[in-house]
Amino acid sequence: MATQRKSIDSQYIQQHLANERTFLAWVRTAVALAGVGFLAAGVVFRSDEYESLGHLFAVVTGVGSVVLGGLIIGCATREYFINRRTINDCSFRAPSLSIWVAFASLGIIDVLLMILVVLLLIG
């Protein structure tokens, strides 16, 4: 019976599993951000006055959240495959693009939501 050769991935099982957990955490963040977009879009359908500034911010926040959630998933997928390769090469590189994209996305949506809340309170 011939012995089976182990793959490179099997030498670093714990690191690969951690990489997958990190990827799934990014996906949960993106799904939550897209969910905020759907909630903001719900404000659009409840407003009677479709010409108001609040309506515009609800639309921008809703669509922006979904688009930025997709961008985060794209960056997370890219980082997952980069980390997969660097784990096997023993040359880890900390992710920077996905961190900055998530930071900017959440910051933009946070500001838009604050403006939306203010507009809804005064309108």
C-alpha positions in Angstrom: 0.0 0.0 0.0 1.5 3.3 -1.1 1.7 6.1 1.4 -0.3 9.2 0.5 1.7 12.5 0.3 0.2 15.3 2.4 -0.7 18.5 0.7 0.9 21.8 1.6 -2.4 23.0 3.0 -2.5 20.1 5.5 0.7 21.3 7.1 -1.0 24.5 8.2 -4.5 23.4 9.0 -5.1 25.7 12.0 -4.0 28.7 10.0 -6.2 27.8 7.1 -9.2 27.3 9.4 -8.5 30.7 11.0 -8.3 32.3 7.6 -11.8 30.8 6.8 -13.2 32.1 10.1 -11.9 35.5 9.3 -13.4 35.4 5.8 -16.8 34.5 7.3 -16.5 37.3 9.8 -16.0 39.8 6.9 -19.0 38.2 5.1 -21.2 38.7 8.2 -20.1 42.4 8.4 -21.0 42.9 4.7 -24.4 41.2 5.2 -25.1 43.4 8.2 -24.1 46.5 6.2 -26.4 45.4 3.3 -29.2 44.9 5.9 -28.8 48.5 7.0 -29.3 49.4 3.4 -32.6 47.5 3.3 -33.7 49.2 6.5 -32.9 52.6 5.0 -34.8 51.7 1.9 -37.8 50.9 4.1 -37.8 54.6 5.1 -38.2 55.5 1.5 -41.5 53.6 1.2 -42.9 55.0 4.4 -42.3 58.6 3.5 -45.3 60.5 2.0 -43.3 63.2 0.5 -41.0 61.7 -2.2 -39.4 65.0 -3.0 -37.9 65.6 0.5 -34.2 65.6 1.4 -34.9 62.7 3.8 -36.1 60.6 0.9 -32.9 61.3 -1.1 -30.7 60.4 1.9 -32.7 57.2 2.5 -32.1 56.2 -1.1 -28.4 57.1 -1.1 -27.9 55.3 2.2 -29.8 52.2 1.1 -28.2 51.8 -2.2 -24.8 52.8 -0.8 -25.0 50.2 2.0 -25.7 47.4 -0.4 -23.0 48.5 -2.9 -20.4 48.9 -0.1 -21.4 45.5 1.4 -20.6 43.9 -2.0 -17.3 45.8 -2.1 -16.4 44.4 1.4 -17.2 40.9 0.2 -15.1 41.4 -2.8 -12.1 42.6 -0.7 -12.6 39.8 1.8 -12.6 37.2 -0.9 -9.4 38.7 -2.4 -7.7 38.7 1.1 -8.8 35.1 1.7 -7.0 33.8 -1.4 -4.0 36.0 -0.7 -3.8 34.7 2.9 -4.3 31.1 1.7 -1.2 31.4 -0.6 0.9 33.3 2.0 0.2 30.8 4.7 1.6 28.0 2.5 4.6 30.2 1.6 5.2 31.1 5.2 5.2 34.8 4.3 2.2 36.3 6.0 1.2 39.8 5.1 -1.4 41.7 7.2 -4.4 42.8 5.1 -4.6 46.5 4.6 -7.0 47.0 1.7 -9.9 45.2 3.3 -9.4 47.1 6.6 -9.4 50.5 4.9 -12.4 49.6 2.7 -14.4 48.4 5.7 -13.4 51.5 7.7 -14.4 53.9 4.9 -17.6 52.0 4.1 -18.8 51.9 7.6 -17.8 55.5 8.2 -19.7 56.7 5.1 -22.8 54.8 6.0 -22.6 56.0 9.6 -22.5 59.7 8.5 -25.4 59.1 6.0 -27.5 57.4 8.7 -26.8 60.2 11.1 -28.0 62.8 8.5 -31.0 60.6 7.7 -32.0 60.4 11.4 -31.7 64.2 11.8 -33.7 64.8 8.7 -36.5 62.4 9.8 -36.6 64.0 13.3 -36.9 67.6 12.0 -39.1 66.7 9.0 
